[in-house]
Amino acid sequence: MNSRDEHRKQQKISILIVDDHPMFRDGLQQALGLEEDVQVIGYGETGEAALRLVRELEPSVVLLDINLPLINGMQVARQLKAERVKTAIIMLTAYHDEEQVLHAMRTGAAAYCSKDITPDDLVQIIRDVANGRFVVNGERMDERQLEEWIQSSVEAMSGPYIVDADDHFIPLSHREMEILQFVTDGMSNKEIAVKLNISQQTVKNHMTSILKKLNVEDRTQAAVNAIRRGWVRLKNNTSTNNL
């Protein structure tokens, strides 16, 4: 290998794919394998694997499904942002609305894409975020432009009469996500308290915070909201009617 080839190899954008659907992962691998400037260096199926592999492999970009088992993509992004990792996060999801996009970008994503995105568009976004750009609804932004977009989006969605607009869009904490999953599984506050070895009052306090952040009135709405967005998973033997 001559020096020019070595330089090209070093310049490749390294990609980590995290998704628990093998066919989707394989499709991404095949599409990205056609590009000379990108290289898939690893795969993961869970949020825990995503955190471990990003820390070990330090990829340029991680393609991260929101709806992951154990720890969802939002939680992964939030943790990686807290650790100040340099890996750019592209959120991939089957669910799309403006509030979800806002949650993702505030949590630490560099881009948010629907899973039906074309390979060419995805590759271009990969190149953009690897170069420090952010992509929202097809628009390329720098960090200042992203902050302005976030601020204007919060104001537009919250309305002029909501005082705690920022709080409404704070991502759920790890403990709140745990409780929300148990709520979705049909567990009562008492059962959740026993499961987590905390008091029922603490569970109630967390539930109050969850309802406020999701802007819903009760635990059933919170569970349905979280399931629809892929933040938690509904077990086969569980129904929201049990909530």
Secondary structure, 3 states (H helix, E strand, C coil): CCHHHHHHHHCCEEEEEECCCHHHHHHHHHHHCCCCCEEEEEEECCHHHHHHHHHHHCCCEEEEECCCCCCCHHHHHHHHHHCCCCCEEEEEECCCCHHHHHHHHHHCCCEEEECCCCHHHHHHHHHHHHCCCEEECCEEECHHHHHHHHHHHHHHHHCCCCCCHHHHCCCCCHHHHHHHHHHHCCCCHHHHHHHHCCCHHHHHHHHHHHHHHHCCCCHHHHHHHHHHHCCCCCCCCCCHHHC
